[in-house]
């Protein structure tokens, strides 16, 4: 097969499924890892795919673009793992928490399946499924109703109505973007009302978002930066963004991101929380004066 034919088939597959991994393409086409990586580089240069660690995803096109769950799942995996480790230390036995939809909150959910007597409210089908598969009888999971979005969130008036009388200790909010001007945003107008309602239902609001979300603006604002009590992000966030968040948020946690292993497999989400990042010399926590 000619390189052009192979690249065309790869681009079609990304468009159809939303994401591909290098290892899968190596097996499918019977060529080397390096050949596939060159193909993805060529496609990325032509603007047909977006390269990510270990593969490629479909390209986003602006403030209303909403990639599917599978696409977002393979983006910034190491950062999401680190953020989940840090955010998990904020949850204790017997608490009631809420998790919004998203791949970062989904990663966090894997860290919480061993927390006893936990009550979880979520509008995410994948997040609810994580706890369901864990099978703990002492955990209660409440899944809202609503219309399902490309990111597997349940939104709309039914979801909002189911959240109106809910009160939890902590809300963990995943976002599409965060900026000083627009605050925390989503690319889905229908999702904005649902997630805004969810965000208001906790005594504490914790936003979990990797460094690539800063200065990204979706079409609808969920909350202002100042509405968050804590932002858990990763240590790759630049200094200017750290200062901006620090001016608006009480506490900014910078989870340390380990060096990536070249061509290694993605690390799977373990069930147990990692040690508290505030006790790790490699981590930093910045608080607003």
Steps between C-alpha positions, in 0.01 A plus 500: 500500500629846409556751779235733357240222500586402857481861619163544331364194680643623832336842453167335418521284811576799723207688350272198556609395851640826639834356611765240414803356677837434338505140625163426338614642165828307511304176539240592239740604224791274583758779493746636756423733788719765338311478169166559672643793696623656173154449350336676794754782479415548132126500569543744788700739280211494252255578780313172461568361849632625834802310632490387862730280706472149360265580214277762341153648538253689288555874468295750702347796320424779744286591797208271410714198414436212740719193448358165604603322820738263315681794341553688825596185685836473320595866539738611778477160668800553728367838614157355575654217700699749710197725552287203607766394751496847655123550493435160662668617820216751544245222553446310826280214622133574548493810281249594234661628180397591148699433183420673173550327167842489339809283463684670788215434741474148356869448583435636849209258544742206473693641797185514714360149465671391825366790712250352748145628547527740209195658337555618142273720292587524131358587160763279330418151375869390492563635852198317639615184322840514675333478841243247382774264378689538830196341666538647851175460696594790730517751214191674365501639144230737379487551123293789369267464205518716193608518136833332420774716340804393290708504820255256668356767729130504593369855467186706459190571711467147638859507620455847655178394676671195650776720645284775652467340845846342515768624743849349521828564677715550189429543130775394258458684174667417170504783245567558131691820566591762759595863451501823698246659268252215450558291812435125477330410172338223296447463122145374556227759571258242638768365733574843650182525707531144628865533600446846653227350717727212599783740583281691744402192703814452706649666807824494301557525124812330364581546131721232345661611172836440334728781383377490138158626614634842600399781262263264320150648476186298429178663388329492842627598844440258786647708783749780556855425614417643842219249550755219539641432845775277360645445153697179459716521189841367401855624539531582128279807545707808416588772751265765360203263515593406857501866601165561333335206673661595832341845481149350482508157667567431869724200428676380184649150521770416243519123468846378394503333157756218467724483195340302221646162411598503131264283295373341823140400560264745668478455877164367610301665775564319830218473747672634809590867555867592484674671796395856573679727249543766766736256671697438180808711462450502123156660525399858565187654646437867444250690707347839442635758748 
